[in-house]
Amino acid sequence: MSMWVVVKPGAVAALLLAALSLHAQQVYRIVGPDGKVTFSDQPPQAASAGRTTSGVPGAAPSSAGAAGLPYELRQVTQRYPVTLYTAPNCPPCASARAYLSSRGVPFSERTVQTPEDAEALQRLSGGSTLPFMTLGTQRLKGFSDAEWGQFLTAAGYPQTSQLPGNWRNPAATPLVTVQRPADPAAQPDASQTQPQATTAPEAAPAPPNPAGIRF
């Protein structure tokens, strides 16, 4: 298993006090009319016609159903939310997911499958290694149960699960969802649209691995 962040056990708490003081902000991917892509932590102005945005969650709080969590766990989840970034067919990602689940850590999961996802991951993590986890504003590249456990403990997460028996983490969602504005000129005229014969849909191919993503 890869270990990309080397931390001495005695320095973990001090690092967290410095690094986990603020929640990560939402990152916006802005596509201009010329196709130029920019990233910003500020939402685009409504007057920016012709642009589209897609929310790129940084360390989004795992708030779904948080009211059902024990009080202390709910408090630490709100202060230091956990987001896990994964990809399909990634054994270390599966190990990281299983570790968080077995320890009882509520988390959000973002998947990296497209070039846009890979670009956003590069912006967020400064690299292309998966799995990648954010704990508050702390960033951990590559899965190591010992290292991740130290950071989670220092943040205040219990070492054994305290999740209710019916707890389910939110379903994994893509890191980037791009929605381009519809071109009115490209819309077909309903009066001229002819009914088309329907055929059974073909099985979708397996999603490609974004260029440069390493497990």
C-alpha positions in Angstrom: 0.0 0.0 0.0 1.3 3.4 -0.9 2.2 6.0 1.7 2.6 9.5 0.4 2.5 11.5 3.6 5.1 10.7 6.2 4.0 11.7 9.7 5.6 11.0 13.0 3.0 9.8 15.6 4.0 12.5 18.1 3.4 15.2 15.5 -0.1 14.2 14.4 -2.1 16.2 16.9 0.0 19.3 16.3 -0.4 19.0 12.5 -4.2 18.6 12.8 -4.6 21.6 15.0 -2.9 23.7 12.3 -4.3 22.0 9.2 -7.9 21.1 10.3 -8.9 24.6 11.5 -11.1 25.4 8.5 -13.6 23.5 6.4 -12.7 23.0 2.7 -14.7 25.2 0.4 -16.6 24.3 -2.7 -14.6 24.4 -5.9 -16.3 25.5 -9.1 -15.3 24.4 -12.5 -16.2 27.2 -15.0 -16.3 26.5 -18.7 -16.2 29.7 -20.8 -17.9 30.3 -24.2 -14.5 29.7 -25.8 -14.2 26.3 -24.1 -11.5 27.6 -21.6 -11.7 25.9 -18.2 -11.0 27.7 -15.0 -11.3 26.7 -11.3 -12.4 29.0 -8.5 -13.6 28.8 -5.0 -16.2 31.6 -5.8 -19.4 30.9 -7.6 -19.7 32.6 -11.0 -21.7 35.8 -11.4 -25.2 35.4 -12.8 -24.2 37.8 -15.5 -21.6 35.4 -16.9 -23.8 34.2 -19.7 -22.6 31.3 -21.8 -20.7 29.8 -18.9 -21.5 26.6 -17.2 -20.4 25.4 -13.8 -20.1 22.1 -12.1 -19.6 21.7 -8.4 -16.4 19.9 -7.5 -16.7 18.8 -3.8 -13.6 19.4 -1.8 -14.1 17.9 1.6 -17.9 18.0 1.7 -19.4 17.2 5.0 -21.0 13.8 5.4 -24.2 15.5 6.6 -26.8 13.2 5.2 -28.6 11.7 8.1 -26.1 13.3 10.6 -28.9 13.9 13.0 -29.1 10.2 13.7 -25.5 10.0 14.8 -24.4 9.9 18.4 -23.7 13.5 19.7 -19.9 13.3 19.9 -19.6 11.6 16.5 -21.9 14.2 14.9 -19.7 17.0 16.4 -16.5 15.6 15.0 -18.1 14.9 11.6 -19.2 18.5 11.3 -15.8 19.8 12.3 -13.7 17.4 10.3 -15.7 15.9 7.5 -14.2 13.0 5.6 -14.3 12.7 1.8 -12.9 9.7 0.0 -11.9 9.9 -3.7 -11.8 6.6 -5.6 -11.9 5.0 -9.0 -13.4 1.8 -10.4 -11.2 -1.3 -10.4 -8.9 0.2 -7.8 -8.0 -2.4 -5.1 -6.4 0.2 -2.7 -9.6 2.3 -3.0 -11.7 -0.7 -2.0 -9.3 -1.2 1.0 -9.7 2.4 2.0 -13.5 2.3 1.8 -13.6 -0.9 3.8 -11.3 0.6 6.5 -13.4 3.7 7.0 -16.6 1.6 7.1 -15.2 -0.9 9.6 -14.0 1.9 11.9 -17.4 3.6 11.7 -16.3 6.9 10.0 -19.2 8.6 8.1 -17.8 9.8 4.8 -18.7 11.1 1.3 -17.3 9.3 -1.7 -16.4 11.0 -5.0 -15.4 8.9 -8.1 -12.8 9.7 -10.7 -13.7 8.3 -14.1 -13.5 11.0 -16.7 -10.8 13.4 -17.9 -12.7 16.2 -16.2 -12.6 14.2 -12.9 -8.9 13.6 -13.3 -8.3 17.4 -14.0 -10.3 18.3 -10.9 -8.4 15.7 -8.8 -5.1 17.2 -9.9 -6.3 20.6 -8.7 -7.5 19.3 -5.4 -4.7 17.0 -4.5 -1.8 18.2 -6.5 -1.4 14.7 -8.0 -3.1 11.8 -9.7 -2.8 9.1 -7.0 -5.8 7.3 -5.7 -7.2 6.7 -3.2 -7.1 10.2 -1.8 -8.8 11.4 1.4 -9.6 14.8 2.9 -10.1 15.1 6.6 -11.3 18.6 7.2 -8.6 20.5 5.2 -5.9 17.8 5.7 -5.1 15.8 2.5 -3.8 12.2 2.6 -2.6 10.6 -0.6 -2.4 6.8 -0.9 -4.0 4.5 1.6 -2.2 3.5 4.8 -4.4 2.2 7.6 -1.8 3.2 10.3 -1.4 6.7 9.0 -5.1 7.3 8.3 -5.9 5.9 11.8 -3.5 8.3 13.5 -5.1 11.3 11.8 -8.7 10.1 12.4 -7.9 9.5 16.1 -6.3 12.9 16.5 -9.3 14.5 14.9 -11.5 12.9 17.5 -13.1 10.0 15.6 -13.7 7.0 17.9 -11.4 3.9 17.3 -14.4 1.6 17.2 -17.6 2.1 15.3 -20.4 4.0 17.0 -22.6 4.2 14.0 -26.3 3.1 14.3 -27.1 -0.3 12.9 -29.1 1.2 10.0 -26.5 3.8 9.0 -25.7 4.1 5.3 -23.2 6.5 3.8 -24.4 8.5 0.8 -24.0 6.9 -2.6 -20.8 7.7 -4.4 -21.1 10.5 -6.9 -18.8 11.7 -9.7 -16.2 14.3 -8.8 -17.3 16.6 -11.6 -20.7 16.9 -13.3 -20.7 19.2 -16.3 -24.0 20.6 -17.5 -23.7 22.6 -20.7 -26.5 25.0 -21.7 -28.8 23.8 -24.4 -28.5 25.6 -27.7 -32.0 26.7 -28.8 -31.0 26.6 -32.4 -30.0 23.0 -32.1 -33.4 21.9 -30.7 -35.4 19.9 -33.3 -38.7 21.2 -34.5 -41.3 19.0 -32.8 -43.6 19.4 -35.8 -41.0 17.9 -38.1 -39.8 15.2 -35.8 -40.6 11.7 -37.1 -41.1 8.8 -34.8 -38.0 6.5 -34.7 -38.0 2.8 -34.3 -36.8 1.8 -30.9 -34.1 -0.9 -30.4 -32.9 -2.6 -27.3 -30.0 -0.5 -25.8 -26.5 -2.0 -26.0 -24.6 -2.7 -22.8 -22.5 0.3 -21.8 -18.8 -0.2 -22.1 -16.7 -0.1 -18.9 -15.6 3.5 -18.0 -12.1 4.3 -19.2 -9.4 4.9 -16.6 -8.5 8.7 -16.8 -5.1 9.3 -18.2 -2.4 9.4 -15.6 -4.5 8.0 -12.7 -2.3 5.8 -10.5 -3.4 3.4 -7.8 
